[in-house]
Amino acid sequence: MSYQTVNRSTTPGQDLFVERMNCILEPMDYDPQTMRLKWQGTTYTNDGPPMVRMMRGKVHHLTVALKSA
C-alpha cells in the first residue's frame, strides 16, 4: 500500500475528516469487480475505477483508491 490522505468535508454546522487509502500497483490486468486487496490483515475493495498512470507512452503503474470491505 502506498499512503493515506485526509480530506476535509465541510457542510453547514459540521466538519468531517475522511481518510482515503490508495494502493499503487505495477501494471497488470486489475479487475475491480472481482479483485480484493489485503493489507495488514484488512481486506479492501476499490473505491472507484483504477487510475492508469502513463510514462513515456507506456503504462507505468495503477493507482487504486480503496475502502474497507
mmCIF file of the N, C-alpha and C atoms, coordinates in Angstrom:
data_MODEL
# 
_entry.id   MODEL 
# 
loop_
_atom_site.group_PDB 
_atom_site.id 
_atom_site.type_symbol 
_atom_site.label_atom_id 
_atom_site.label_alt_id 
_atom_site.label_comp_id 
_atom_site.label_asym_id 
_atom_site.label_entity_id 
_atom_site.label_seq_id 
_atom_site.pdbx_PDB_ins_code 
_atom_site.Cartn_x 
_atom_site.Cartn_y 
_atom_site.Cartn_z 
_atom_site.occupancy 
_atom_site.B_iso_or_equiv 
_atom_site.pdbx_formal_charge 
_atom_site.auth_seq_id 
_atom_site.auth_comp_id 
_atom_site.auth_asym_id 
_atom_site.auth_atom_id 
_atom_site.pdbx_PDB_model_num 
ATOM 1   N N  . MET A 1 1  ? 0.845   -1.172 0.000   1.00 0.00 ? 1  MET A N  1 
ATOM 2   C CA . MET A 1 1  ? 0.000   0.000  0.000   1.00 0.00 ? 1  MET A CA 1 
ATOM 3   C C  . MET A 1 1  ? 0.886   1.229  0.000   1.00 0.00 ? 1  MET A C  1 
ATOM 4   N N  . SER A 1 2  ? 0.331   2.279  -0.421  1.00 0.00 ? 2  SER A N  1 
ATOM 5   C CA . SER A 1 2  ? 1.122   3.468  -0.613  1.00 0.00 ? 2  SER A CA 1 
ATOM 6   C C  . SER A 1 2  ? 0.972   4.450  0.536   1.00 0.00 ? 2  SER A C  1 
ATOM 7   N N  . TYR A 1 3  ? -0.140  5.107  0.656   1.00 0.00 ? 3  TYR A N  1 
ATOM 8   C CA . TYR A 1 3  ? -0.264  6.159  1.654   1.00 0.00 ? 3  TYR A CA 1 
ATOM 9   C C  . TYR A 1 3  ? -1.723  6.434  1.942   1.00 0.00 ? 3  TYR A C  1 
ATOM 10  N N  . GLN A 1 4  ? -1.939  7.200  2.987   1.00 0.00 ? 4  GLN A N  1 
ATOM 11  C CA . GLN A 1 4  ? -3.280  7.646  3.320   1.00 0.00 ? 4  GLN A CA 1 
ATOM 12  C C  . GLN A 1 4  ? -3.326  9.155  3.156   1.00 0.00 ? 4  GLN A C  1 
ATOM 13  N N  . THR A 1 5  ? -4.440  9.639  2.680   1.00 0.00 ? 5  THR A N  1 
ATOM 14  C CA . THR A 1 5  ? -4.641  11.072 2.615   1.00 0.00 ? 5  THR A CA 1 
ATOM 15  C C  . THR A 1 5  ? -5.886  11.401 3.420   1.00 0.00 ? 5  THR A C  1 
ATOM 16  N N  . VAL A 1 6  ? -5.950  12.601 3.901   1.00 0.00 ? 6  VAL A N  1 
ATOM 17  C CA . VAL A 1 6  ? -7.105  13.040 4.679   1.00 0.00 ? 6  VAL A CA 1 
ATOM 18  C C  . VAL A 1 6  ? -7.742  14.205 3.948   1.00 0.00 ? 6  VAL A C  1 
ATOM 19  N N  . ASN A 1 7  ? -9.035  14.086 3.710   1.00 0.00 ? 7  ASN A N  1 
ATOM 20  C CA . ASN A 1 7  ? -9.787  15.149 3.065   1.00 0.00 ? 7  ASN A CA 1 
ATOM 21  C C  . ASN A 1 7  ? -10.723 15.769 4.088   1.00 0.00 ? 7  ASN A C  1 
ATOM 22  N N  . ARG A 1 8  ? -10.925 17.063 3.959   1.00 0.00 ? 8  ARG A N  1 
ATOM 23  C CA . ARG A 1 8  ? -11.848 17.746 4.848   1.00 0.00 ? 8  ARG A CA 1 
ATOM 24  C C  . ARG A 1 8  ? -13.121 18.053 4.074   1.00 0.00 ? 8  ARG A C  1 
ATOM 25  N N  . SER A 1 9  ? -14.236 17.619 4.615   1.00 0.00 ? 9  SER A N  1 
ATOM 26  C CA . SER A 1 9  ? -15.530 17.862 4.002   1.00 0.00 ? 9  SER A CA 1 
ATOM 27  C C  . SER A 1 9  ? -16.325 18.733 4.955   1.00 0.00 ? 9  SER A C  1 
ATOM 28  N N  . THR A 1 10 ? -16.753 19.882 4.481   1.00 0.00 ? 10 THR A N  1 
ATOM 29  C CA . THR A 1 10 ? -17.492 20.787 5.359   1.00 0.00 ? 10 THR A CA 1 
ATOM 30  C C  . THR A 1 10 ? -18.906 20.992 4.825   1.00 0.00 ? 10 THR A C  1 
ATOM 31  N N  . THR A 1 11 ? -19.834 20.894 5.722   1.00 0.00 ? 11 THR A N  1 
ATOM 32  C CA . THR A 1 11 ? -21.219 21.254 5.454   1.00 0.00 ? 11 THR A CA 1 
ATOM 33  C C  . THR A 1 11 ? -21.621 22.206 6.569   1.00 0.00 ? 11 THR A C  1 
ATOM 34  N N  . PRO A 1 12 ? -22.630 22.997 6.362   1.00 0.00 ? 12 PRO A N  1 
ATOM 35  C CA . PRO A 1 12 ? -23.014 23.946 7.418   1.00 0.00 ? 12 PRO A CA 1 
ATOM 36  C C  . PRO A 1 12 ? -23.224 23.248 8.767   1.00 0.00 ? 12 PRO A C  1 
ATOM 37  N N  . GLY A 1 13 ? -22.456 23.669 9.755   1.00 0.00 ? 13 GLY A N  1 
ATOM 38  C CA . GLY A 1 13 ? -22.581 23.134 11.099  1.00 0.00 ? 13 GLY A CA 1 
ATOM 39  C C  . GLY A 1 13 ? -21.872 21.807 11.329  1.00 0.00 ? 13 GLY A C  1 
ATOM 40  N N  . GLN A 1 14 ? -21.116 21.318 10.347  1.00 0.00 ? 14 GLN A N  1 
ATOM 41  C CA . GLN A 1 14 ? -20.468 20.026 10.514  1.00 0.00 ? 14 GLN A CA 1 
ATOM 42  C C  . GLN A 1 14 ? -19.167 19.965 9.714   1.00 0.00 ? 14 GLN A C  1 
ATOM 43  N N  . ASP A 1 15 ? -18.098 19.568 10.376  1.00 0.00 ? 15 ASP A N  1 
ATOM 44  C CA . ASP A 1 15 ? -16.815 19.346 9.715   1.00 0.00 ? 15 ASP A CA 1 
ATOM 45  C C  . ASP A 1 15 ? -16.487 17.861 9.801   1.00 0.00 ? 15 ASP A C  1 
ATOM 46  N N  . LEU A 1 16 ? -16.088 17.271 8.696   1.00 0.00 ? 16 LEU A N  1 
ATOM 47  C CA . LEU A 1 16 ? -15.729 15.863 8.668   1.00 0.00 ? 16 LEU A CA 1 
ATOM 48  C C  . LEU A 1 16 ? -14.339 15.708 8.078   1.00 0.00 ? 16 LEU A C  1 
ATOM 49  N N  . PHE A 1 17 ? -13.553 14.809 8.645   1.00 0.00 ? 17 PHE A N  1 
ATOM 50  C CA . PHE A 1 17 ? -12.266 14.446 8.074   1.00 0.00 ? 17 PHE A CA 1 
ATOM 51  C C  . PHE A 1 17 ? -12.377 13.001 7.609   1.00 0.00 ? 17 PHE A C  1 
ATOM 52  N N  . VAL A 1 18 ? -12.068 12.765 6.361   1.00 0.00 ? 18 VAL A N  1 
ATOM 53  C CA . VAL A 1 18 ? -12.235 11.447 5.756   1.00 0.00 ? 18 VAL A CA 1 
ATOM 54  C C  . VAL A 1 18 ? -10.875 10.931 5.325   1.00 0.00 ? 18 VAL A C  1 
ATOM 55  N N  . GLU A 1 19 ? -10.521 9.723  5.794   1.00 0.00 ? 19 GLU A N  1 
ATOM 56  C CA . GLU A 1 19 ? -9.269  9.090  5.391   1.00 0.00 ? 19 GLU A CA 1 
ATOM 57  C C  . GLU A 1 19 ? -9.482  8.307  4.112   1.00 0.00 ? 19 GLU A C  1 
ATOM 58  N N  . ARG A 1 20 ? -8.527  8.425  3.207   1.00 0.00 ? 20 ARG A N  1 
ATOM 59  C CA . ARG A 1 20 ? -8.536  7.627  1.986   1.00 0.00 ? 20 ARG A CA 1 
ATOM 60  C C  . ARG A 1 20 ? -7.219  6.882  1.906   1.00 0.00 ? 20 ARG A C  1 
ATOM 61  N N  . MET A 1 21 ? -7.290  5.651  1.448   1.00 0.00 ? 21 MET A N  1 
ATOM 62  C CA . MET A 1 21 ? -6.077  4.874  1.247   1.00 0.00 ? 21 MET A CA 1 
ATOM 63  C C  . MET A 1 21 ? -5.959  4.572  -0.233  1.00 0.00 ? 21 MET A C  1 
ATOM 64  N N  . ASN A 1 22 ? -4.778  4.771  -0.767  1.00 0.00 ? 22 ASN A N  1 
ATOM 65  C CA . ASN A 1 22 ? -4.503  4.473  -2.163  1.00 0.00 ? 22 ASN A CA 1 
ATOM 66  C C  . ASN A 1 22 ? -3.449  3.389  -2.247  1.00 0.00 ? 22 ASN A C  1 
ATOM 67  N N  . CYS A 1 23 ? -3.580  2.543  -3.250  1.00 0.00 ? 23 CYS A N  1 
ATOM 68  C CA . CYS A 1 23 ? -2.617  1.491  -3.494  1.00 0.00 ? 23 CYS A CA 1 
ATOM 69  C C  . CYS A 1 23 ? -2.009  1.726  -4.867  1.00 0.00 ? 23 CYS A C  1 
ATOM 70  N N  . ILE A 1 24 ? -0.701  1.645  -4.946  1.00 0.00 ? 24 ILE A N  1 
ATOM 71  C CA . ILE A 1 24 ? -0.005  1.772  -6.218  1.00 0.00 ? 24 ILE A CA 1 
ATOM 72  C C  . ILE A 1 24 ? 0.442   0.378  -6.633  1.00 0.00 ? 24 ILE A C  1 
ATOM 73  N N  . LEU A 1 25 ? -0.027  -0.053 -7.805  1.00 0.00 ? 25 LEU A N  1 
ATOM 74  C CA . LEU A 1 25 ? 0.253   -1.396 -8.311  1.00 0.00 ? 25 LEU A CA 1 
ATOM 75  C C  . LEU A 1 25 ? 1.064   -1.325 -9.588  1.00 0.00 ? 25 LEU A C  1 
ATOM 76  N N  . GLU A 1 26 ? 1.901   -2.334 -9.793  1.00 0.00 ? 26 GLU A N  1 
ATOM 77  C CA . GLU A 1 26 ? 2.611   -2.424 -11.062 1.00 0.00 ? 26 GLU A CA 1 
ATOM 78  C C  . GLU A 1 26 ? 1.579   -2.701 -12.158 1.00 0.00 ? 26 GLU A C  1 
ATOM 79  N N  . PRO A 1 27 ? 1.919   -2.422 -13.419 1.00 0.00 ? 27 PRO A N  1 
ATOM 80  C CA . PRO A 1 27 ? 0.953   -2.656 -14.499 1.00 0.00 ? 27 PRO A CA 1 
ATOM 81  C C  . PRO A 1 27 ? 0.464   -4.106 -14.502 1.00 0.00 ? 27 PRO A C  1 
ATOM 82  N N  . MET A 1 28 ? -0.850  -4.268 -14.531 1.00 0.00 ? 28 MET A N  1 
ATOM 83  C CA . MET A 1 28 ? -1.452  -5.597 -14.515 1.00 0.00 ? 28 MET A CA 1 
ATOM 84  C C  . MET A 1 28 ? -2.886  -5.481 -14.990 1.00 0.00 ? 28 MET A C  1 
ATOM 85  N N  . ASP A 1 29 ? -3.513  -6.601 -15.251 1.00 0.00 ? 29 ASP A N  1 
ATOM 86  C CA . ASP A 1 29 ? -4.931  -6.623 -15.577 1.00 0.00 ? 29 ASP A CA 1 
ATOM 87  C C  . ASP A 1 29 ? -5.709  -6.644 -14.263 1.00 0.00 ? 29 ASP A C  1 
ATOM 88  N N  . TYR A 1 30 ? -6.037  -5.476 -13.749 1.00 0.00 ? 30 TYR A N  1 
ATOM 89  C CA . TYR A 1 30 ? -6.740  -5.364 -12.474 1.00 0.00 ? 30 TYR A CA 1 
ATOM 90  C C  . TYR A 1 30 ? -8.242  -5.295 -12.755 1.00 0.00 ? 30 TYR A C  1 
ATOM 91  N N  . ASP A 1 31 ? -8.978  -6.256 -12.221 1.00 0.00 ? 31 ASP A N  1 
ATOM 92  C CA . ASP A 1 31 ? -10.425 -6.291 -12.389 1.00 0.00 ? 31 ASP A CA 1 
ATOM 93  C C  . ASP A 1 31 ? -11.080 -5.830 -11.089 1.00 0.00 ? 31 ASP A C  1 
ATOM 94  N N  . PRO A 1 32 ? -11.584 -4.597 -11.035 1.00 0.00 ? 32 PRO A N  1 
ATOM 95  C CA . PRO A 1 32 ? -12.150 -4.079 -9.791  1.00 0.00 ? 32 PRO A CA 1 
ATOM 96  C C  . PRO A 1 32 ? -13.432 -4.789 -9.350  1.00 0.00 ? 32 PRO A C  1 
ATOM 97  N N  . GLN A 1 33 ? -14.064 -5.531 -10.254 1.00 0.00 ? 33 GLN A N  1 
ATOM 98  C CA . GLN A 1 33 ? -15.288 -6.243 -9.883  1.00 0.00 ? 33 GLN A CA 1 
ATOM 99  C C  . GLN A 1 33 ? -15.000 -7.498 -9.069  1.00 0.00 ? 33 GLN A C  1 
ATOM 100 N N  . THR A 1 34 ? -13.864 -8.138 -9.313  1.00 0.00 ? 34 THR A N  1 
ATOM 101 C CA . THR A 1 34 ? -13.592 -9.424 -8.661  1.00 0.00 ? 34 THR A CA 1 
ATOM 102 C C  . THR A 1 34 ? -12.382 -9.415 -7.742  1.00 0.00 ? 34 THR A C  1 
ATOM 103 N N  . MET A 1 35 ? -11.464 -8.481 -7.907  1.00 0.00 ? 35 MET A N  1 
ATOM 104 C CA . MET A 1 35 ? -10.228 -8.478 -7.114  1.00 0.00 ? 35 MET A CA 1 
ATOM 105 C C  . MET A 1 35 ? -10.379 -7.682 -5.834  1.00 0.00 ? 35 MET A C  1 
ATOM 106 N N  . ARG A 1 36 ? -9.746  -8.183 -4.800  1.00 0.00 ? 36 ARG A N  1 
ATOM 107 C CA . ARG A 1 36 ? -9.687  -7.521 -3.495  1.00 0.00 ? 36 ARG A CA 1 
ATOM 108 C C  . ARG A 1 36 ? -8.229  -7.440 -3.095  1.00 0.00 ? 36 ARG A C  1 
ATOM 109 N N  . LEU A 1 37 ? -7.894  -6.454 -2.273  1.00 0.00 ? 37 LEU A N  1 
ATOM 110 C CA . LEU A 1 37 ? -6.534  -6.305 -1.775  1.00 0.00 ? 37 LEU A CA 1 
ATOM 111 C C  . LEU A 1 37 ? -6.547  -6.489 -0.265  1.00 0.00 ? 37 LEU A C  1 
ATOM 112 N N  . LYS A 1 38 ? -5.565  -7.223 0.231   1.00 0.00 ? 38 LYS A N  1 
ATOM 113 C CA . LYS A 1 38 ? -5.460  -7.449 1.672   1.00 0.00 ? 38 LYS A CA 1 
ATOM 114 C C  . LYS A 1 38 ? -4.135  -6.880 2.142   1.00 0.00 ? 38 LYS A C  1 
ATOM 115 N N  . TRP A 1 39 ? -4.200  -6.050 3.183   1.00 0.00 ? 39 TRP A N  1 
ATOM 116 C CA . TRP A 1 39 ? -3.005  -5.428 3.729   1.00 0.00 ? 39 TRP A CA 1 
ATOM 117 C C  . TRP A 1 39 ? -3.131  -5.377 5.234   1.00 0.00 ? 39 TRP A C  1 
ATOM 118 N N  . GLN A 1 40 ? -2.121  -5.885 5.915   1.00 0.00 ? 40 GLN A N  1 
ATOM 119 C CA . GLN A 1 40 ? -2.066  -5.934 7.373   1.00 0.00 ? 40 GLN A CA 1 
ATOM 120 C C  . GLN A 1 40 ? -3.344  -6.524 7.972   1.00 0.00 ? 40 GLN A C  1 
ATOM 121 N N  . GLY A 1 41 ? -3.840  -7.590 7.333   1.00 0.00 ? 41 GLY A N  1 
ATOM 122 C CA . GLY A 1 41 ? -4.993  -8.304 7.852   1.00 0.00 ? 41 GLY A CA 1 
ATOM 123 C C  . GLY A 1 41 ? -6.346  -7.703 7.518   1.00 0.00 ? 41 GLY A C  1 
ATOM 124 N N  . THR A 1 42 ? -6.386  -6.585 6.831   1.00 0.00 ? 42 THR A N  1 
ATOM 125 C CA . THR A 1 42 ? -7.646  -5.949 6.452   1.00 0.00 ? 42 THR A CA 1 
ATOM 126 C C  . THR A 1 42 ? -7.854  -6.105 4.950   1.00 0.00 ? 42 THR A C  1 
ATOM 127 N N  . THR A 1 43 ? -9.066  -6.508 4.556   1.00 0.00 ? 43 THR A N  1 
ATOM 128 C CA . THR A 1 43 ? -9.401  -6.649 3.141   1.00 0.00 ? 43 THR A CA 1 
ATOM 129 C C  . THR A 1 43 ? -10.040 -5.366 2.653   1.00 0.00 ? 43 THR A C  1 
ATOM 130 N N  . TYR A 1 44 ? -9.594  -4.909 1.493   1.00 0.00 ? 44 TYR A N  1 
ATOM 131 C CA . TYR A 1 44 ? -10.080 -3.669 0.898   1.00 0.00 ? 44 TYR A CA 1 
ATOM 132 C C  . TYR A 1 44 ? -10.682 -3.935 -0.469  1.00 0.00 ? 44 TYR A C  1 
ATOM 133 N N  . THR A 1 45 ? -11.694 -3.155 -0.827  1.00 0.00 ? 45 THR A N  1 
ATOM 134 C CA . THR A 1 45 ? -12.252 -3.162 -2.172  1.00 0.00 ? 45 THR A CA 1 
ATOM 135 C C  . THR A 1 45 ? -11.942 -1.804 -2.800  1.00 0.00 ? 45 THR A C  1 
ATOM 136 N N  . ASN A 1 46 ? -12.111 -1.732 -4.108  1.00 0.00 ? 46 ASN A N  1 
ATOM 137 C CA . ASN A 1 46 ? -11.821 -0.467 -4.775  1.00 0.00 ? 46 ASN A CA 1 
ATOM 138 C C  . ASN A 1 46 ? -12.934 0.544  -4.498  1.00 0.00 ? 46 ASN A C  1 
ATOM 139 N N  . ASP A 1 47 ? -12.549 1.799  -4.492  1.00 0.00 ? 47 ASP A N  1 
ATOM 140 C CA . ASP A 1 47 ? -13.481 2.909  -4.293  1.00 0.00 ? 47 ASP A CA 1 
ATOM 141 C C  . ASP A 1 47 ? -13.418 3.769  -5.547  1.00 0.00 ? 47 ASP A C  1 
ATOM 142 N N  . GLY A 1 48 ? -13.907 3.230  -6.637  1.00 0.00 ? 48 GLY A N  1 
ATOM 143 C CA . GLY A 1 48 ? -13.829 3.900  -7.930  1.00 0.00 ? 48 GLY A CA 1 
ATOM 144 C C  . GLY A 1 48 ? -12.918 3.126  -8.864  1.00 0.00 ? 48 GLY A C  1 
ATOM 145 N N  . PRO A 1 49 ? -12.910 3.508  -10.119 1.00 0.00 ? 49 PRO A N  1 
ATOM 146 C CA . PRO A 1 49 ? -12.102 2.773  -11.090 1.00 0.00 ? 49 PRO A CA 1 
ATOM 147 C C  . PRO A 1 49 ? -10.610 3.009  -10.875 1.00 0.00 ? 49 PRO A C  1 
ATOM 148 N N  . PRO A 1 50 ? -9.765  2.035  -11.228 1.00 0.00 ? 50 PRO A N  1 
ATOM 149 C CA . PRO A 1 50 ? -8.322  2.251  -11.109 1.00 0.00 ? 50 PRO A CA 1 
ATOM 150 C C  . PRO A 1 50 ? -7.868  3.349  -12.068 1.00 0.00 ? 50 PRO A C  1 
ATOM 151 N N  . MET A 1 51 ? -6.909  4.141  -11.629 1.00 0.00 ? 51 MET A N  1 
ATOM 152 C CA . MET A 1 51 ? -6.367  5.223  -12.461 1.00 0.00 ? 51 MET A CA 1 
ATOM 153 C C  . MET A 1 51 ? -5.070  4.734  -13.092 1.00 0.00 ? 51 MET A C  1 
ATOM 154 N N  . VAL A 1 52 ? -5.019  4.758  -14.398 1.00 0.00 ? 52 VAL A N  1 
ATOM 155 C CA . VAL A 1 52 ? -3.839  4.308  -15.133 1.00 0.00 ? 52 VAL A CA 1 
ATOM 156 C C  . VAL A 1 52 ? -2.878  5.484  -15.228 1.00 0.00 ? 52 VAL A C  1 
ATOM 157 N N  . ARG A 1 53 ? -1.636  5.280  -14.796 1.00 0.00 ? 53 ARG A N  1 
ATOM 158 C CA . ARG A 1 53 ? -0.610  6.321  -14.835 1.00 0.00 ? 53 ARG A CA 1 
ATOM 159 C C  . ARG A 1 53 ? 0.388   5.970  -15.927 1.00 0.00 ? 53 ARG A C  1 
ATOM 160 N N  . MET A 1 54 ? 0.566   6.895  -16.844 1.00 0.00 ? 54 MET A N  1 
ATOM 161 C CA . MET A 1 54 ? 1.425   6.671  -18.007 1.00 0.00 ? 54 MET A CA 1 
ATOM 162 C C  . MET A 1 54 ? 2.765   7.391  -17.844 1.00 0.00 ? 54 MET A C  1 
ATOM 163 N N  . MET A 1 55 ? 3.786   6.825  -18.476 1.00 0.00 ? 55 MET A N  1 
ATOM 164 C CA . MET A 1 55 ? 5.088   7.478  -18.548 1.00 0.00 ? 55 MET A CA 1 
ATOM 165 C C  . MET A 1 55 ? 5.704   7.120  -19.898 1.00 0.00 ? 55 MET A C  1 
ATOM 166 N N  . ARG A 1 56 ? 6.035   8.140  -20.650 1.00 0.00 ? 56 ARG A N  1 
ATOM 167 C CA . ARG A 1 56 ? 6.622   7.960  -21.985 1.00 0.00 ? 56 ARG A CA 1 
ATOM 168 C C  . ARG A 1 56 ? 5.784   7.056  -22.879 1.00 0.00 ? 56 ARG A C  1 
ATOM 169 N N  . GLY A 1 57 ? 4.469   7.216  -22.816 1.00 0.00 ? 57 GLY A N  1 
ATOM 170 C CA . GLY A 1 57 ? 3.565   6.471  -23.674 1.00 0.00 ? 57 GLY A CA 1 
ATOM 171 C C  . GLY A 1 57 ? 3.269   5.046  -23.255 1.00 0.00 ? 57 GLY A C  1 
ATOM 172 N N  . LYS A 1 58 ? 3.755   4.622  -22.091 1.00 0.00 ? 58 LYS A N  1 
ATOM 173 C CA . LYS A 1 58 ? 3.507   3.269  -21.591 1.00 0.00 ? 58 LYS A CA 1 
ATOM 174 C C  . LYS A 1 58 ? 2.878   3.344  -20.209 1.00 0.00 ? 58 LYS A C  1 
ATOM 175 N N  . VAL A 1 59 ? 2.128   2.293  -19.875 1.00 0.00 ? 59 VAL A N  1 
ATOM 176 C CA . VAL A 1 59 ? 1.537   2.234  -18.532 1.00 0.00 ? 59 VAL A CA 1 
ATOM 177 C C  . VAL A 1 59 ? 2.665   2.055  -17.524 1.00 0.00 ? 59 VAL A C  1 
ATOM 178 N N  . HIS A 1 60 ? 2.755   2.983  -16.573 1.00 0.00 ? 60 HIS A N  1 
ATOM 179 C CA . HIS A 1 60 ? 3.808   2.936  -15.553 1.00 0.00 ? 60 HIS A CA 1 
ATOM 180 C C  . HIS A 1 60 ? 3.303   2.214  -14.303 1.00 0.00 ? 60 HIS A C  1 
ATOM 181 N N  . HIS A 1 61 ? 2.102   2.584  -13.838 1.00 0.00 ? 61 HIS A N  1 
ATOM 182 C CA . HIS A 1 61 ? 1.514   1.926  -12.672 1.00 0.00 ? 61 HIS A CA 1 
ATOM 183 C C  . HIS A 1 61 ? 0.030   2.243  -12.625 1.00 0.00 ? 61 HIS A C  1 
ATOM 184 N N  . LEU A 1 62 ? -0.662  1.565  -11.730 1.00 0.00 ? 62 LEU A N  1 
ATOM 185 C CA . LEU A 1 62 ? -2.083  1.820  -11.466 1.00 0.00 ? 62 LEU A CA 1 
ATOM 186 C C  . LEU A 1 62 ? -2.215  2.390  -10.060 1.00 0.00 ? 62 LEU A C  1 
ATOM 187 N N  . THR A 1 63 ? -3.085  3.352  -9.901  1.00 0.00 ? 63 THR A N  1 
ATOM 188 C CA . THR A 1 63 ? -3.421  3.862  -8.574  1.00 0.00 ? 63 THR A CA 1 
ATOM 189 C C  . THR A 1 63 ? -4.872  3.485  -8.298  1.00 0.00 ? 63 THR A C  1 
ATOM 190 N N  . VAL A 1 64 ? -5.088  2.755  -7.194  1.00 0.00 ? 64 VAL A N  1 
ATOM 191 C CA . VAL A 1 64 ? -6.402  2.267  -6.851  1.00 0.00 ? 64 VAL A CA 1 
ATOM 192 C C  . VAL A 1 64 ? -6.804  2.879  -5.510  1.00 0.00 ? 64 VAL A C  1 
ATOM 193 N N  . ALA A 1 65 ? -7.911  3.635  -5.493  1.00 0.00 ? 65 ALA A N  1 
ATOM 194 C CA . ALA A 1 65 ? -8.460  4.161  -4.239  1.00 0.00 ? 65 ALA A CA 1 
ATOM 195 C C  . ALA A 1 65 ? -9.205  3.029  -3.543  1.00 0.00 ? 65 ALA A C  1 
ATOM 196 N N  . LEU A 1 66 ? -8.992  2.877  -2.248  1.00 0.00 ? 66 LEU A N  1 
ATOM 197 C CA . LEU A 1 66 ? -9.533  1.731  -1.515  1.00 0.00 ? 66 LEU A CA 1 
ATOM 198 C C  . LEU A 1 66 ? -10.478 2.143  -0.406  1.00 0.00 ? 66 LEU A C  1 
ATOM 199 N N  . LYS A 1 67 ? -11.349 1.193  -0.044  1.00 0.00 ? 67 LYS A N  1 
ATOM 200 C CA . LYS A 1 67 ? -12.196 1.325  1.133   1.00 0.00 ? 67 LYS A CA 1 
ATOM 201 C C  . LYS A 1 67 ? -12.272 -0.032 1.802   1.00 0.00 ? 67 LYS A C  1 
ATOM 202 N N  . SER A 1 68 ? -12.537 -0.051 3.089   1.00 0.00 ? 68 SER A N  1 
ATOM 203 C CA . SER A 1 68 ? -12.624 -1.322 3.817   1.00 0.00 ? 68 SER A CA 1 
ATOM 204 C C  . SER A 1 68 ? -13.786 -2.140 3.287   1.00 0.00 ? 68 SER A C  1 
ATOM 205 N N  . ALA A 1 69 ? -13.552 -3.443 3.155   1.00 0.00 ? 69 ALA A N  1 
ATOM 206 C CA . ALA A 1 69 ? -14.606 -4.331 2.623   1.00 0.00 ? 69 ALA A CA 1 
ATOM 207 C C  . ALA A 1 69 ? -15.642 -4.619 3.693   1.00 0.00 ? 69 ALA A C  1 
# 
